[in-house]
Amino acid sequence: MNRRPTLLAALALTATAALTLSACGSDDDTKPKDNDKIAGADTGDKKSPSPSGSASASADRPKIELPSDLSYAFDWPKTGDEEKDAVLADGEQSIKAVDLAIVNQDALDKAYLYYYEGEAAARTEQFIQNYVDHKAGLTGSYRFYAPEVAVGKDGTASFSYCEDQGKAYVKYLESNKVKKTEVTAKSYVIYHTSLKKNSDGVWMIQKIVSQSGSAKCQP
């Protein structure tokens, strides 16, 4: 389920070698179906933009400010559909919010909990806690692409997208050492999320699963 499974695996390997620990998680825990095609620009700012859609834009979203050594490219242009574009906008902010929690070394950071609930929130808390336990952060550049969004009439949605982790790294905070890893097929990860719109018009992530090395996400 965890976001950034390749990075987390690198964190686990380094922690095992240096600290004789092996508690830092795995590549992924669910392999989603890989048979429906997804299609793939906005570069993320430090400050959170207001998502499109009147109900969504009115919500009091947390401000997300990230260090200058983190950069983001979201290659998912607007669809022209108000609800789908709101899912894309909230999806972008949810990704940055998790990284903010890692930067803040706070597994209960309020920003990501604004976008995650239930199972997804619990698993994401564990994911962030692994970084906190090993005093590790993130650095580098991230690209997200090939989005596919489907919105139901019942206020639920599904959202799939790819991540290129080839230039993203783990950084150890005490030594400021960056753990650089080789780019392989596993550097390209697909995510499948299930969301539900809350009373404030925010698309909350209920479930998220990931698969590293997905053929759909290969360059």
N, C-alpha and C positions, 0 to 999 in steps of 0.2 A: 504494500500500500504506500509505503513511504515515498515522499517526493525526494528527488535527488538520490536514487538508490546507488548509483555508481560512486558518488562522492561519499556516501555513508559507508560503503564497502571499503573505500580507501581509508577512511577514518578508523574503521575497525581493524584493518591490517596494521596500520601504524601503531595503534594503541596496543595491539597484541604484542608487537615486536618490542615496543618500548616499555610497556607496563605489565606484560603478561596478563592482559585482559582480553576477553572475547565477548563482551556484552554489547557490542555496538551495532547489532542489526545486520540485515542481509540485503541482497540485491532487490528482491521483491517477494511478496508473499502470495500474489494471485496473478495468474496469467490470463488476461482477458482474451476474449475471442478476437481473432485477427483477420476476419474475413470481410468487413465492410470498409470501403475506401474512405479516407479522409482527405480534404483538400487544404493547401497552405497559401503602413508599417510604422508601426508606431514605436519609437524608442522610449522606454520608461524614464520618467523624470524622477527626481527625488521626492517631489510632492505628488500626492494622489489626485488625479483628475476626477471630476464628478462623472459618474457613469451616465449614459444616456437613458432616456425614459423618465417621464415626469415623477412617478412614484419613487423610482430608484434615485433620481437626482436629489430628491427632497430629504433623503435619509442623512443623518449626521455621521458621516463616515470618519474613521480615525485618520489623522494625518500620518503618512508613512514617509519618513526621511531616512535614507540609507547612506552609508559611507561612500566616498568618491571612488573607492577601489572596487565597487560593485556596479556593473552596468547591465542593462537589459534591452533586448530587442523583442518586441511582440509583433510578429508578422501575421497578425490576424486583422485584416481590414474590416471595416463595418459592413454589415450585410444589408442594411436598409430596413431590416425588421427590428422594431423597437425592443421587443422582448429578447431576441437573440443578441442584439448589441448590448443590452444590459447584462446578460450572462457573460459575454466576453469581457466587459469592463470590470465586473465584479471578480471574474476569474483572474484578471491581471492583478487586481489589488490583493486578492487572497494569496497569490504567489509571493508578492513582495512582503506581505504581512508575516508570513512564516519566516522569511529571511530576517525581518526586523526582530523577531523573537530570538533568533540565533545570535544576531548582533548584540541584542540586549542581554543575552544569556538568561532568558526568563521563559521557562516552559509554560507559564500561564500568562504570557503577555496578552494584553487586552485586544491589541489590533487583530491578531489572527483569530481570536475567539469571536470577533465580530462577524467572521465569514465561515467559521466551522462550528458544527455542533454534532452531538451524538457520537456515533462510532468514529467519524472522521476527526472530530476534535480530540477524542481520547488517544487515537493512534498518532495524531500529529504531535500531541503533548509528549508522547514517548520518544518520537523522532527528534524533537528539539532537545529533550532532556539528555539524549546521547551526546549531543554537542556540548551541552553545559557540563556534563560529567567529565568530559575530556578537555575542557577549557579550549574548545575549538570553535572557529568561526568560518566564514566564507570569503572568498575573494575571486576576482575574475569577471568574465562576461558570460551572459546567459542569453540563449535565443530560444524563443518559443514560436512554434509554427504549426501549420496543417491543422487548423481548428475545425471541428465539426460540432454543431449545436443542434439539438432538437428540443423544442419546447412543447409541453403538453397543455391541454386545456384545464388541467386540474392544479396548475401552479407548480408543476415539477418540470425538471429539465435534465437532459444528459449532455455532457460536454466532454469531448475527447480532444487531445492536443499532443504535440511532440515537443521534446526538449533536447537541445544540443548542449551537452555538458563538456564538450571538447576543450573549452577554454575556462572552465570553472574548477576551482580548487579548494581544498580544505586548508585553513590557516590556523596554526596553533598560537594562541593569544599570549602565552607566557614567553615564548621564544621568538614570536613573530615569524616562525618558519612556515613556509608554504609547501604543502605536499602536492607536487605535480605528478600527474598520472598520464600514462600513454593514451592517446586517442585510439579507441577500438570500436567495434560494432556496439559494444555495451554503453558507449558514450551517448547513444541516441535512445531516448526513452519515450514510450508512449504512456499517457495517463488517461484514465476513464473516470469521470466523476458523475455522481448523481446529486442533484441540487433541488432545493425547494425554496420558493419565494416566501419570505416572512411578511408580517403585517406592515413593516416599514418599506417593503419593496426591495429588500436585499436578497440576493440569491445565495442562500446558505448551502455549503457543501455538507452533504450527509454521508457520502461514501466516496472513497478514492482508491483506485488500484493502479498499479504501474507494472510495466514490463520493459526491462532494459534489453537492448539489442533488437527491438522490433523492426521487421523488414519495412514497414510503412514509413519509418522515420529516417532511414538511411539516406545519406546524400547521393 
